[in-house]
Amino acid sequence: MEDAQIGTDGKIRRQPSRGMYVLPSLFTAGNMAAGYYAITQSIQGSVADQSYFDRAALALGIAVLFDGLDGIIARMTNTTSDFGKELDSLADVITFGVAPSLLAYIWGFRMLPLMAHPEARQQIVHIGVFVCFIFLICGASRLARFNISINPQPRNPGRPGKKYFVGMPIPAGAGVISSVIHFQHGSPIDSPWIALVWLCLLLFTSFLMVSNWRFWSAKEITLGKRHPFQLVAVIAFIGALIVLYSEYMLIILAMAYLVSGVVARLAYSWGRERRHSTV
């Protein structure tokens, strides 16, 4: 039984039944299940069996899909609720905070082979623990800021009305980690120099999550526009490429999204300096 309610625009809208509110939460539960699976796979991974790391990375990629779908379903069915928002945030902390930070540590630092100087390896591992925790706390802080923000303003606002996130979303941060690991087919880092590069990537991703830089939200993409068929065709084409060439497509998409925020920030800074120089 649906209830009628008058919206802010004066139109009468039907309220969904109580059972419909469970639907977005099912996708949130799928998000959390994928994160839990990624954790179990990460702790079983080893140099002898690298497939565990690859499965953990793929599970995080699937979790990103679930995370996007629960919000889309909630908006389409008009079943957004405070409970759903809180559950989604808690699921994101587990799936996109705890799971990728644990995977990043075990895959990138703990699996380092013994070196000529064991003390140096131990130092890298210890620093890796700290950096992975930084990723976790930055991701949790990003979620907390998002939950309490009413009208967040980025440092590079761009055009008025443009849909954006302030700071890189935590699912995108987890996507950076999982895409790199899947690109390597789960093969752990075996060089201290590569481990240092991995450490820098984790730190930079952590910084982007708590930054005030603009990242595209894709919320303006809807099937209700004038050409929904073209949009569905593009999404299907990209989905097919991801299925066929997942190790290449996922890292391209993850890194392109990361770079997009950096480019937007640099473009805004360059434009501001140019405006000031002409005054």
C-alpha positions, 0 to 999 in steps of 0.5 A: 500500500503506497501513501501519497505525499505532496513534494516541494514542487507541489506535485503528488508523489506516491510513497513506496511500500515499506518492503521496497526500503529493503532493496537498496540495503540488499545491495549494501549488504552485497557491498559488505559481503564483497569486502568481507570476502576480500579480507578473507582472501587477503589473509590467505594470500602468499607468494606461492599462491597469488590468486588469493590477492587477485580474487581479493582485488576483484571482490573490491571491484565488485563492491564498487559496483554494488556501492553505486547500485544501492544509491541508484536504486534508492533514488529511483525507487524513492527509498532513501532513508537515514538507516540506509545512509548509516548502513552504507557508511558503515559498509564503506568503512569495512569494504573500502577502508579496512579491506583495501588497507589490509590488502595493500599491506600484505600484498605490497609490504609483508610479501617482500622477500628477504634482502641483504639487509633485513633491517631495511626490509623491516623498516619498509614493512613498519612504514607500510603498516603506518601508511596503510593505516593512514589510508584507512583513517583518511577514508573514514574521515572522507566518509565522516565529512561527506555525511555531515556536509550540507553544501561542501565547496571545493577549492576548484569549484569549476562551472556553477551547477557542475556535479562533483564530489569534494575529495576523492570518494573512498570507493575510488581510493579502494579502486586504485589499490585493487586495480593495480593488484589485479593488473599484476594478477595478484603477484606481490611486490618483490622489490623494495624500490617498487614498494616505495613507489607503492607507498607513495601511491597510497599516500597520494591517494590518501591525501586526495580523499581528504583534500578539497579538490573536485572529483566528478560524481556522475550523478547527472547521468540518468536514463531519463534524458533525451537519448537513453539508448545511446547511454545504455549502449555506451555503458554496455560497451564499457562493461563488455570491455571490462569483462574481456580486458579487466586487468587493463580497463580497471587500472585505466579507469581508476588512474584516469579518475585519480588524474582527473581530480589532479588535472582539474585542480591544476587547471583551476590554479592556472586559470586563477593565476592567469586572471590575477595576472591580467588584472 
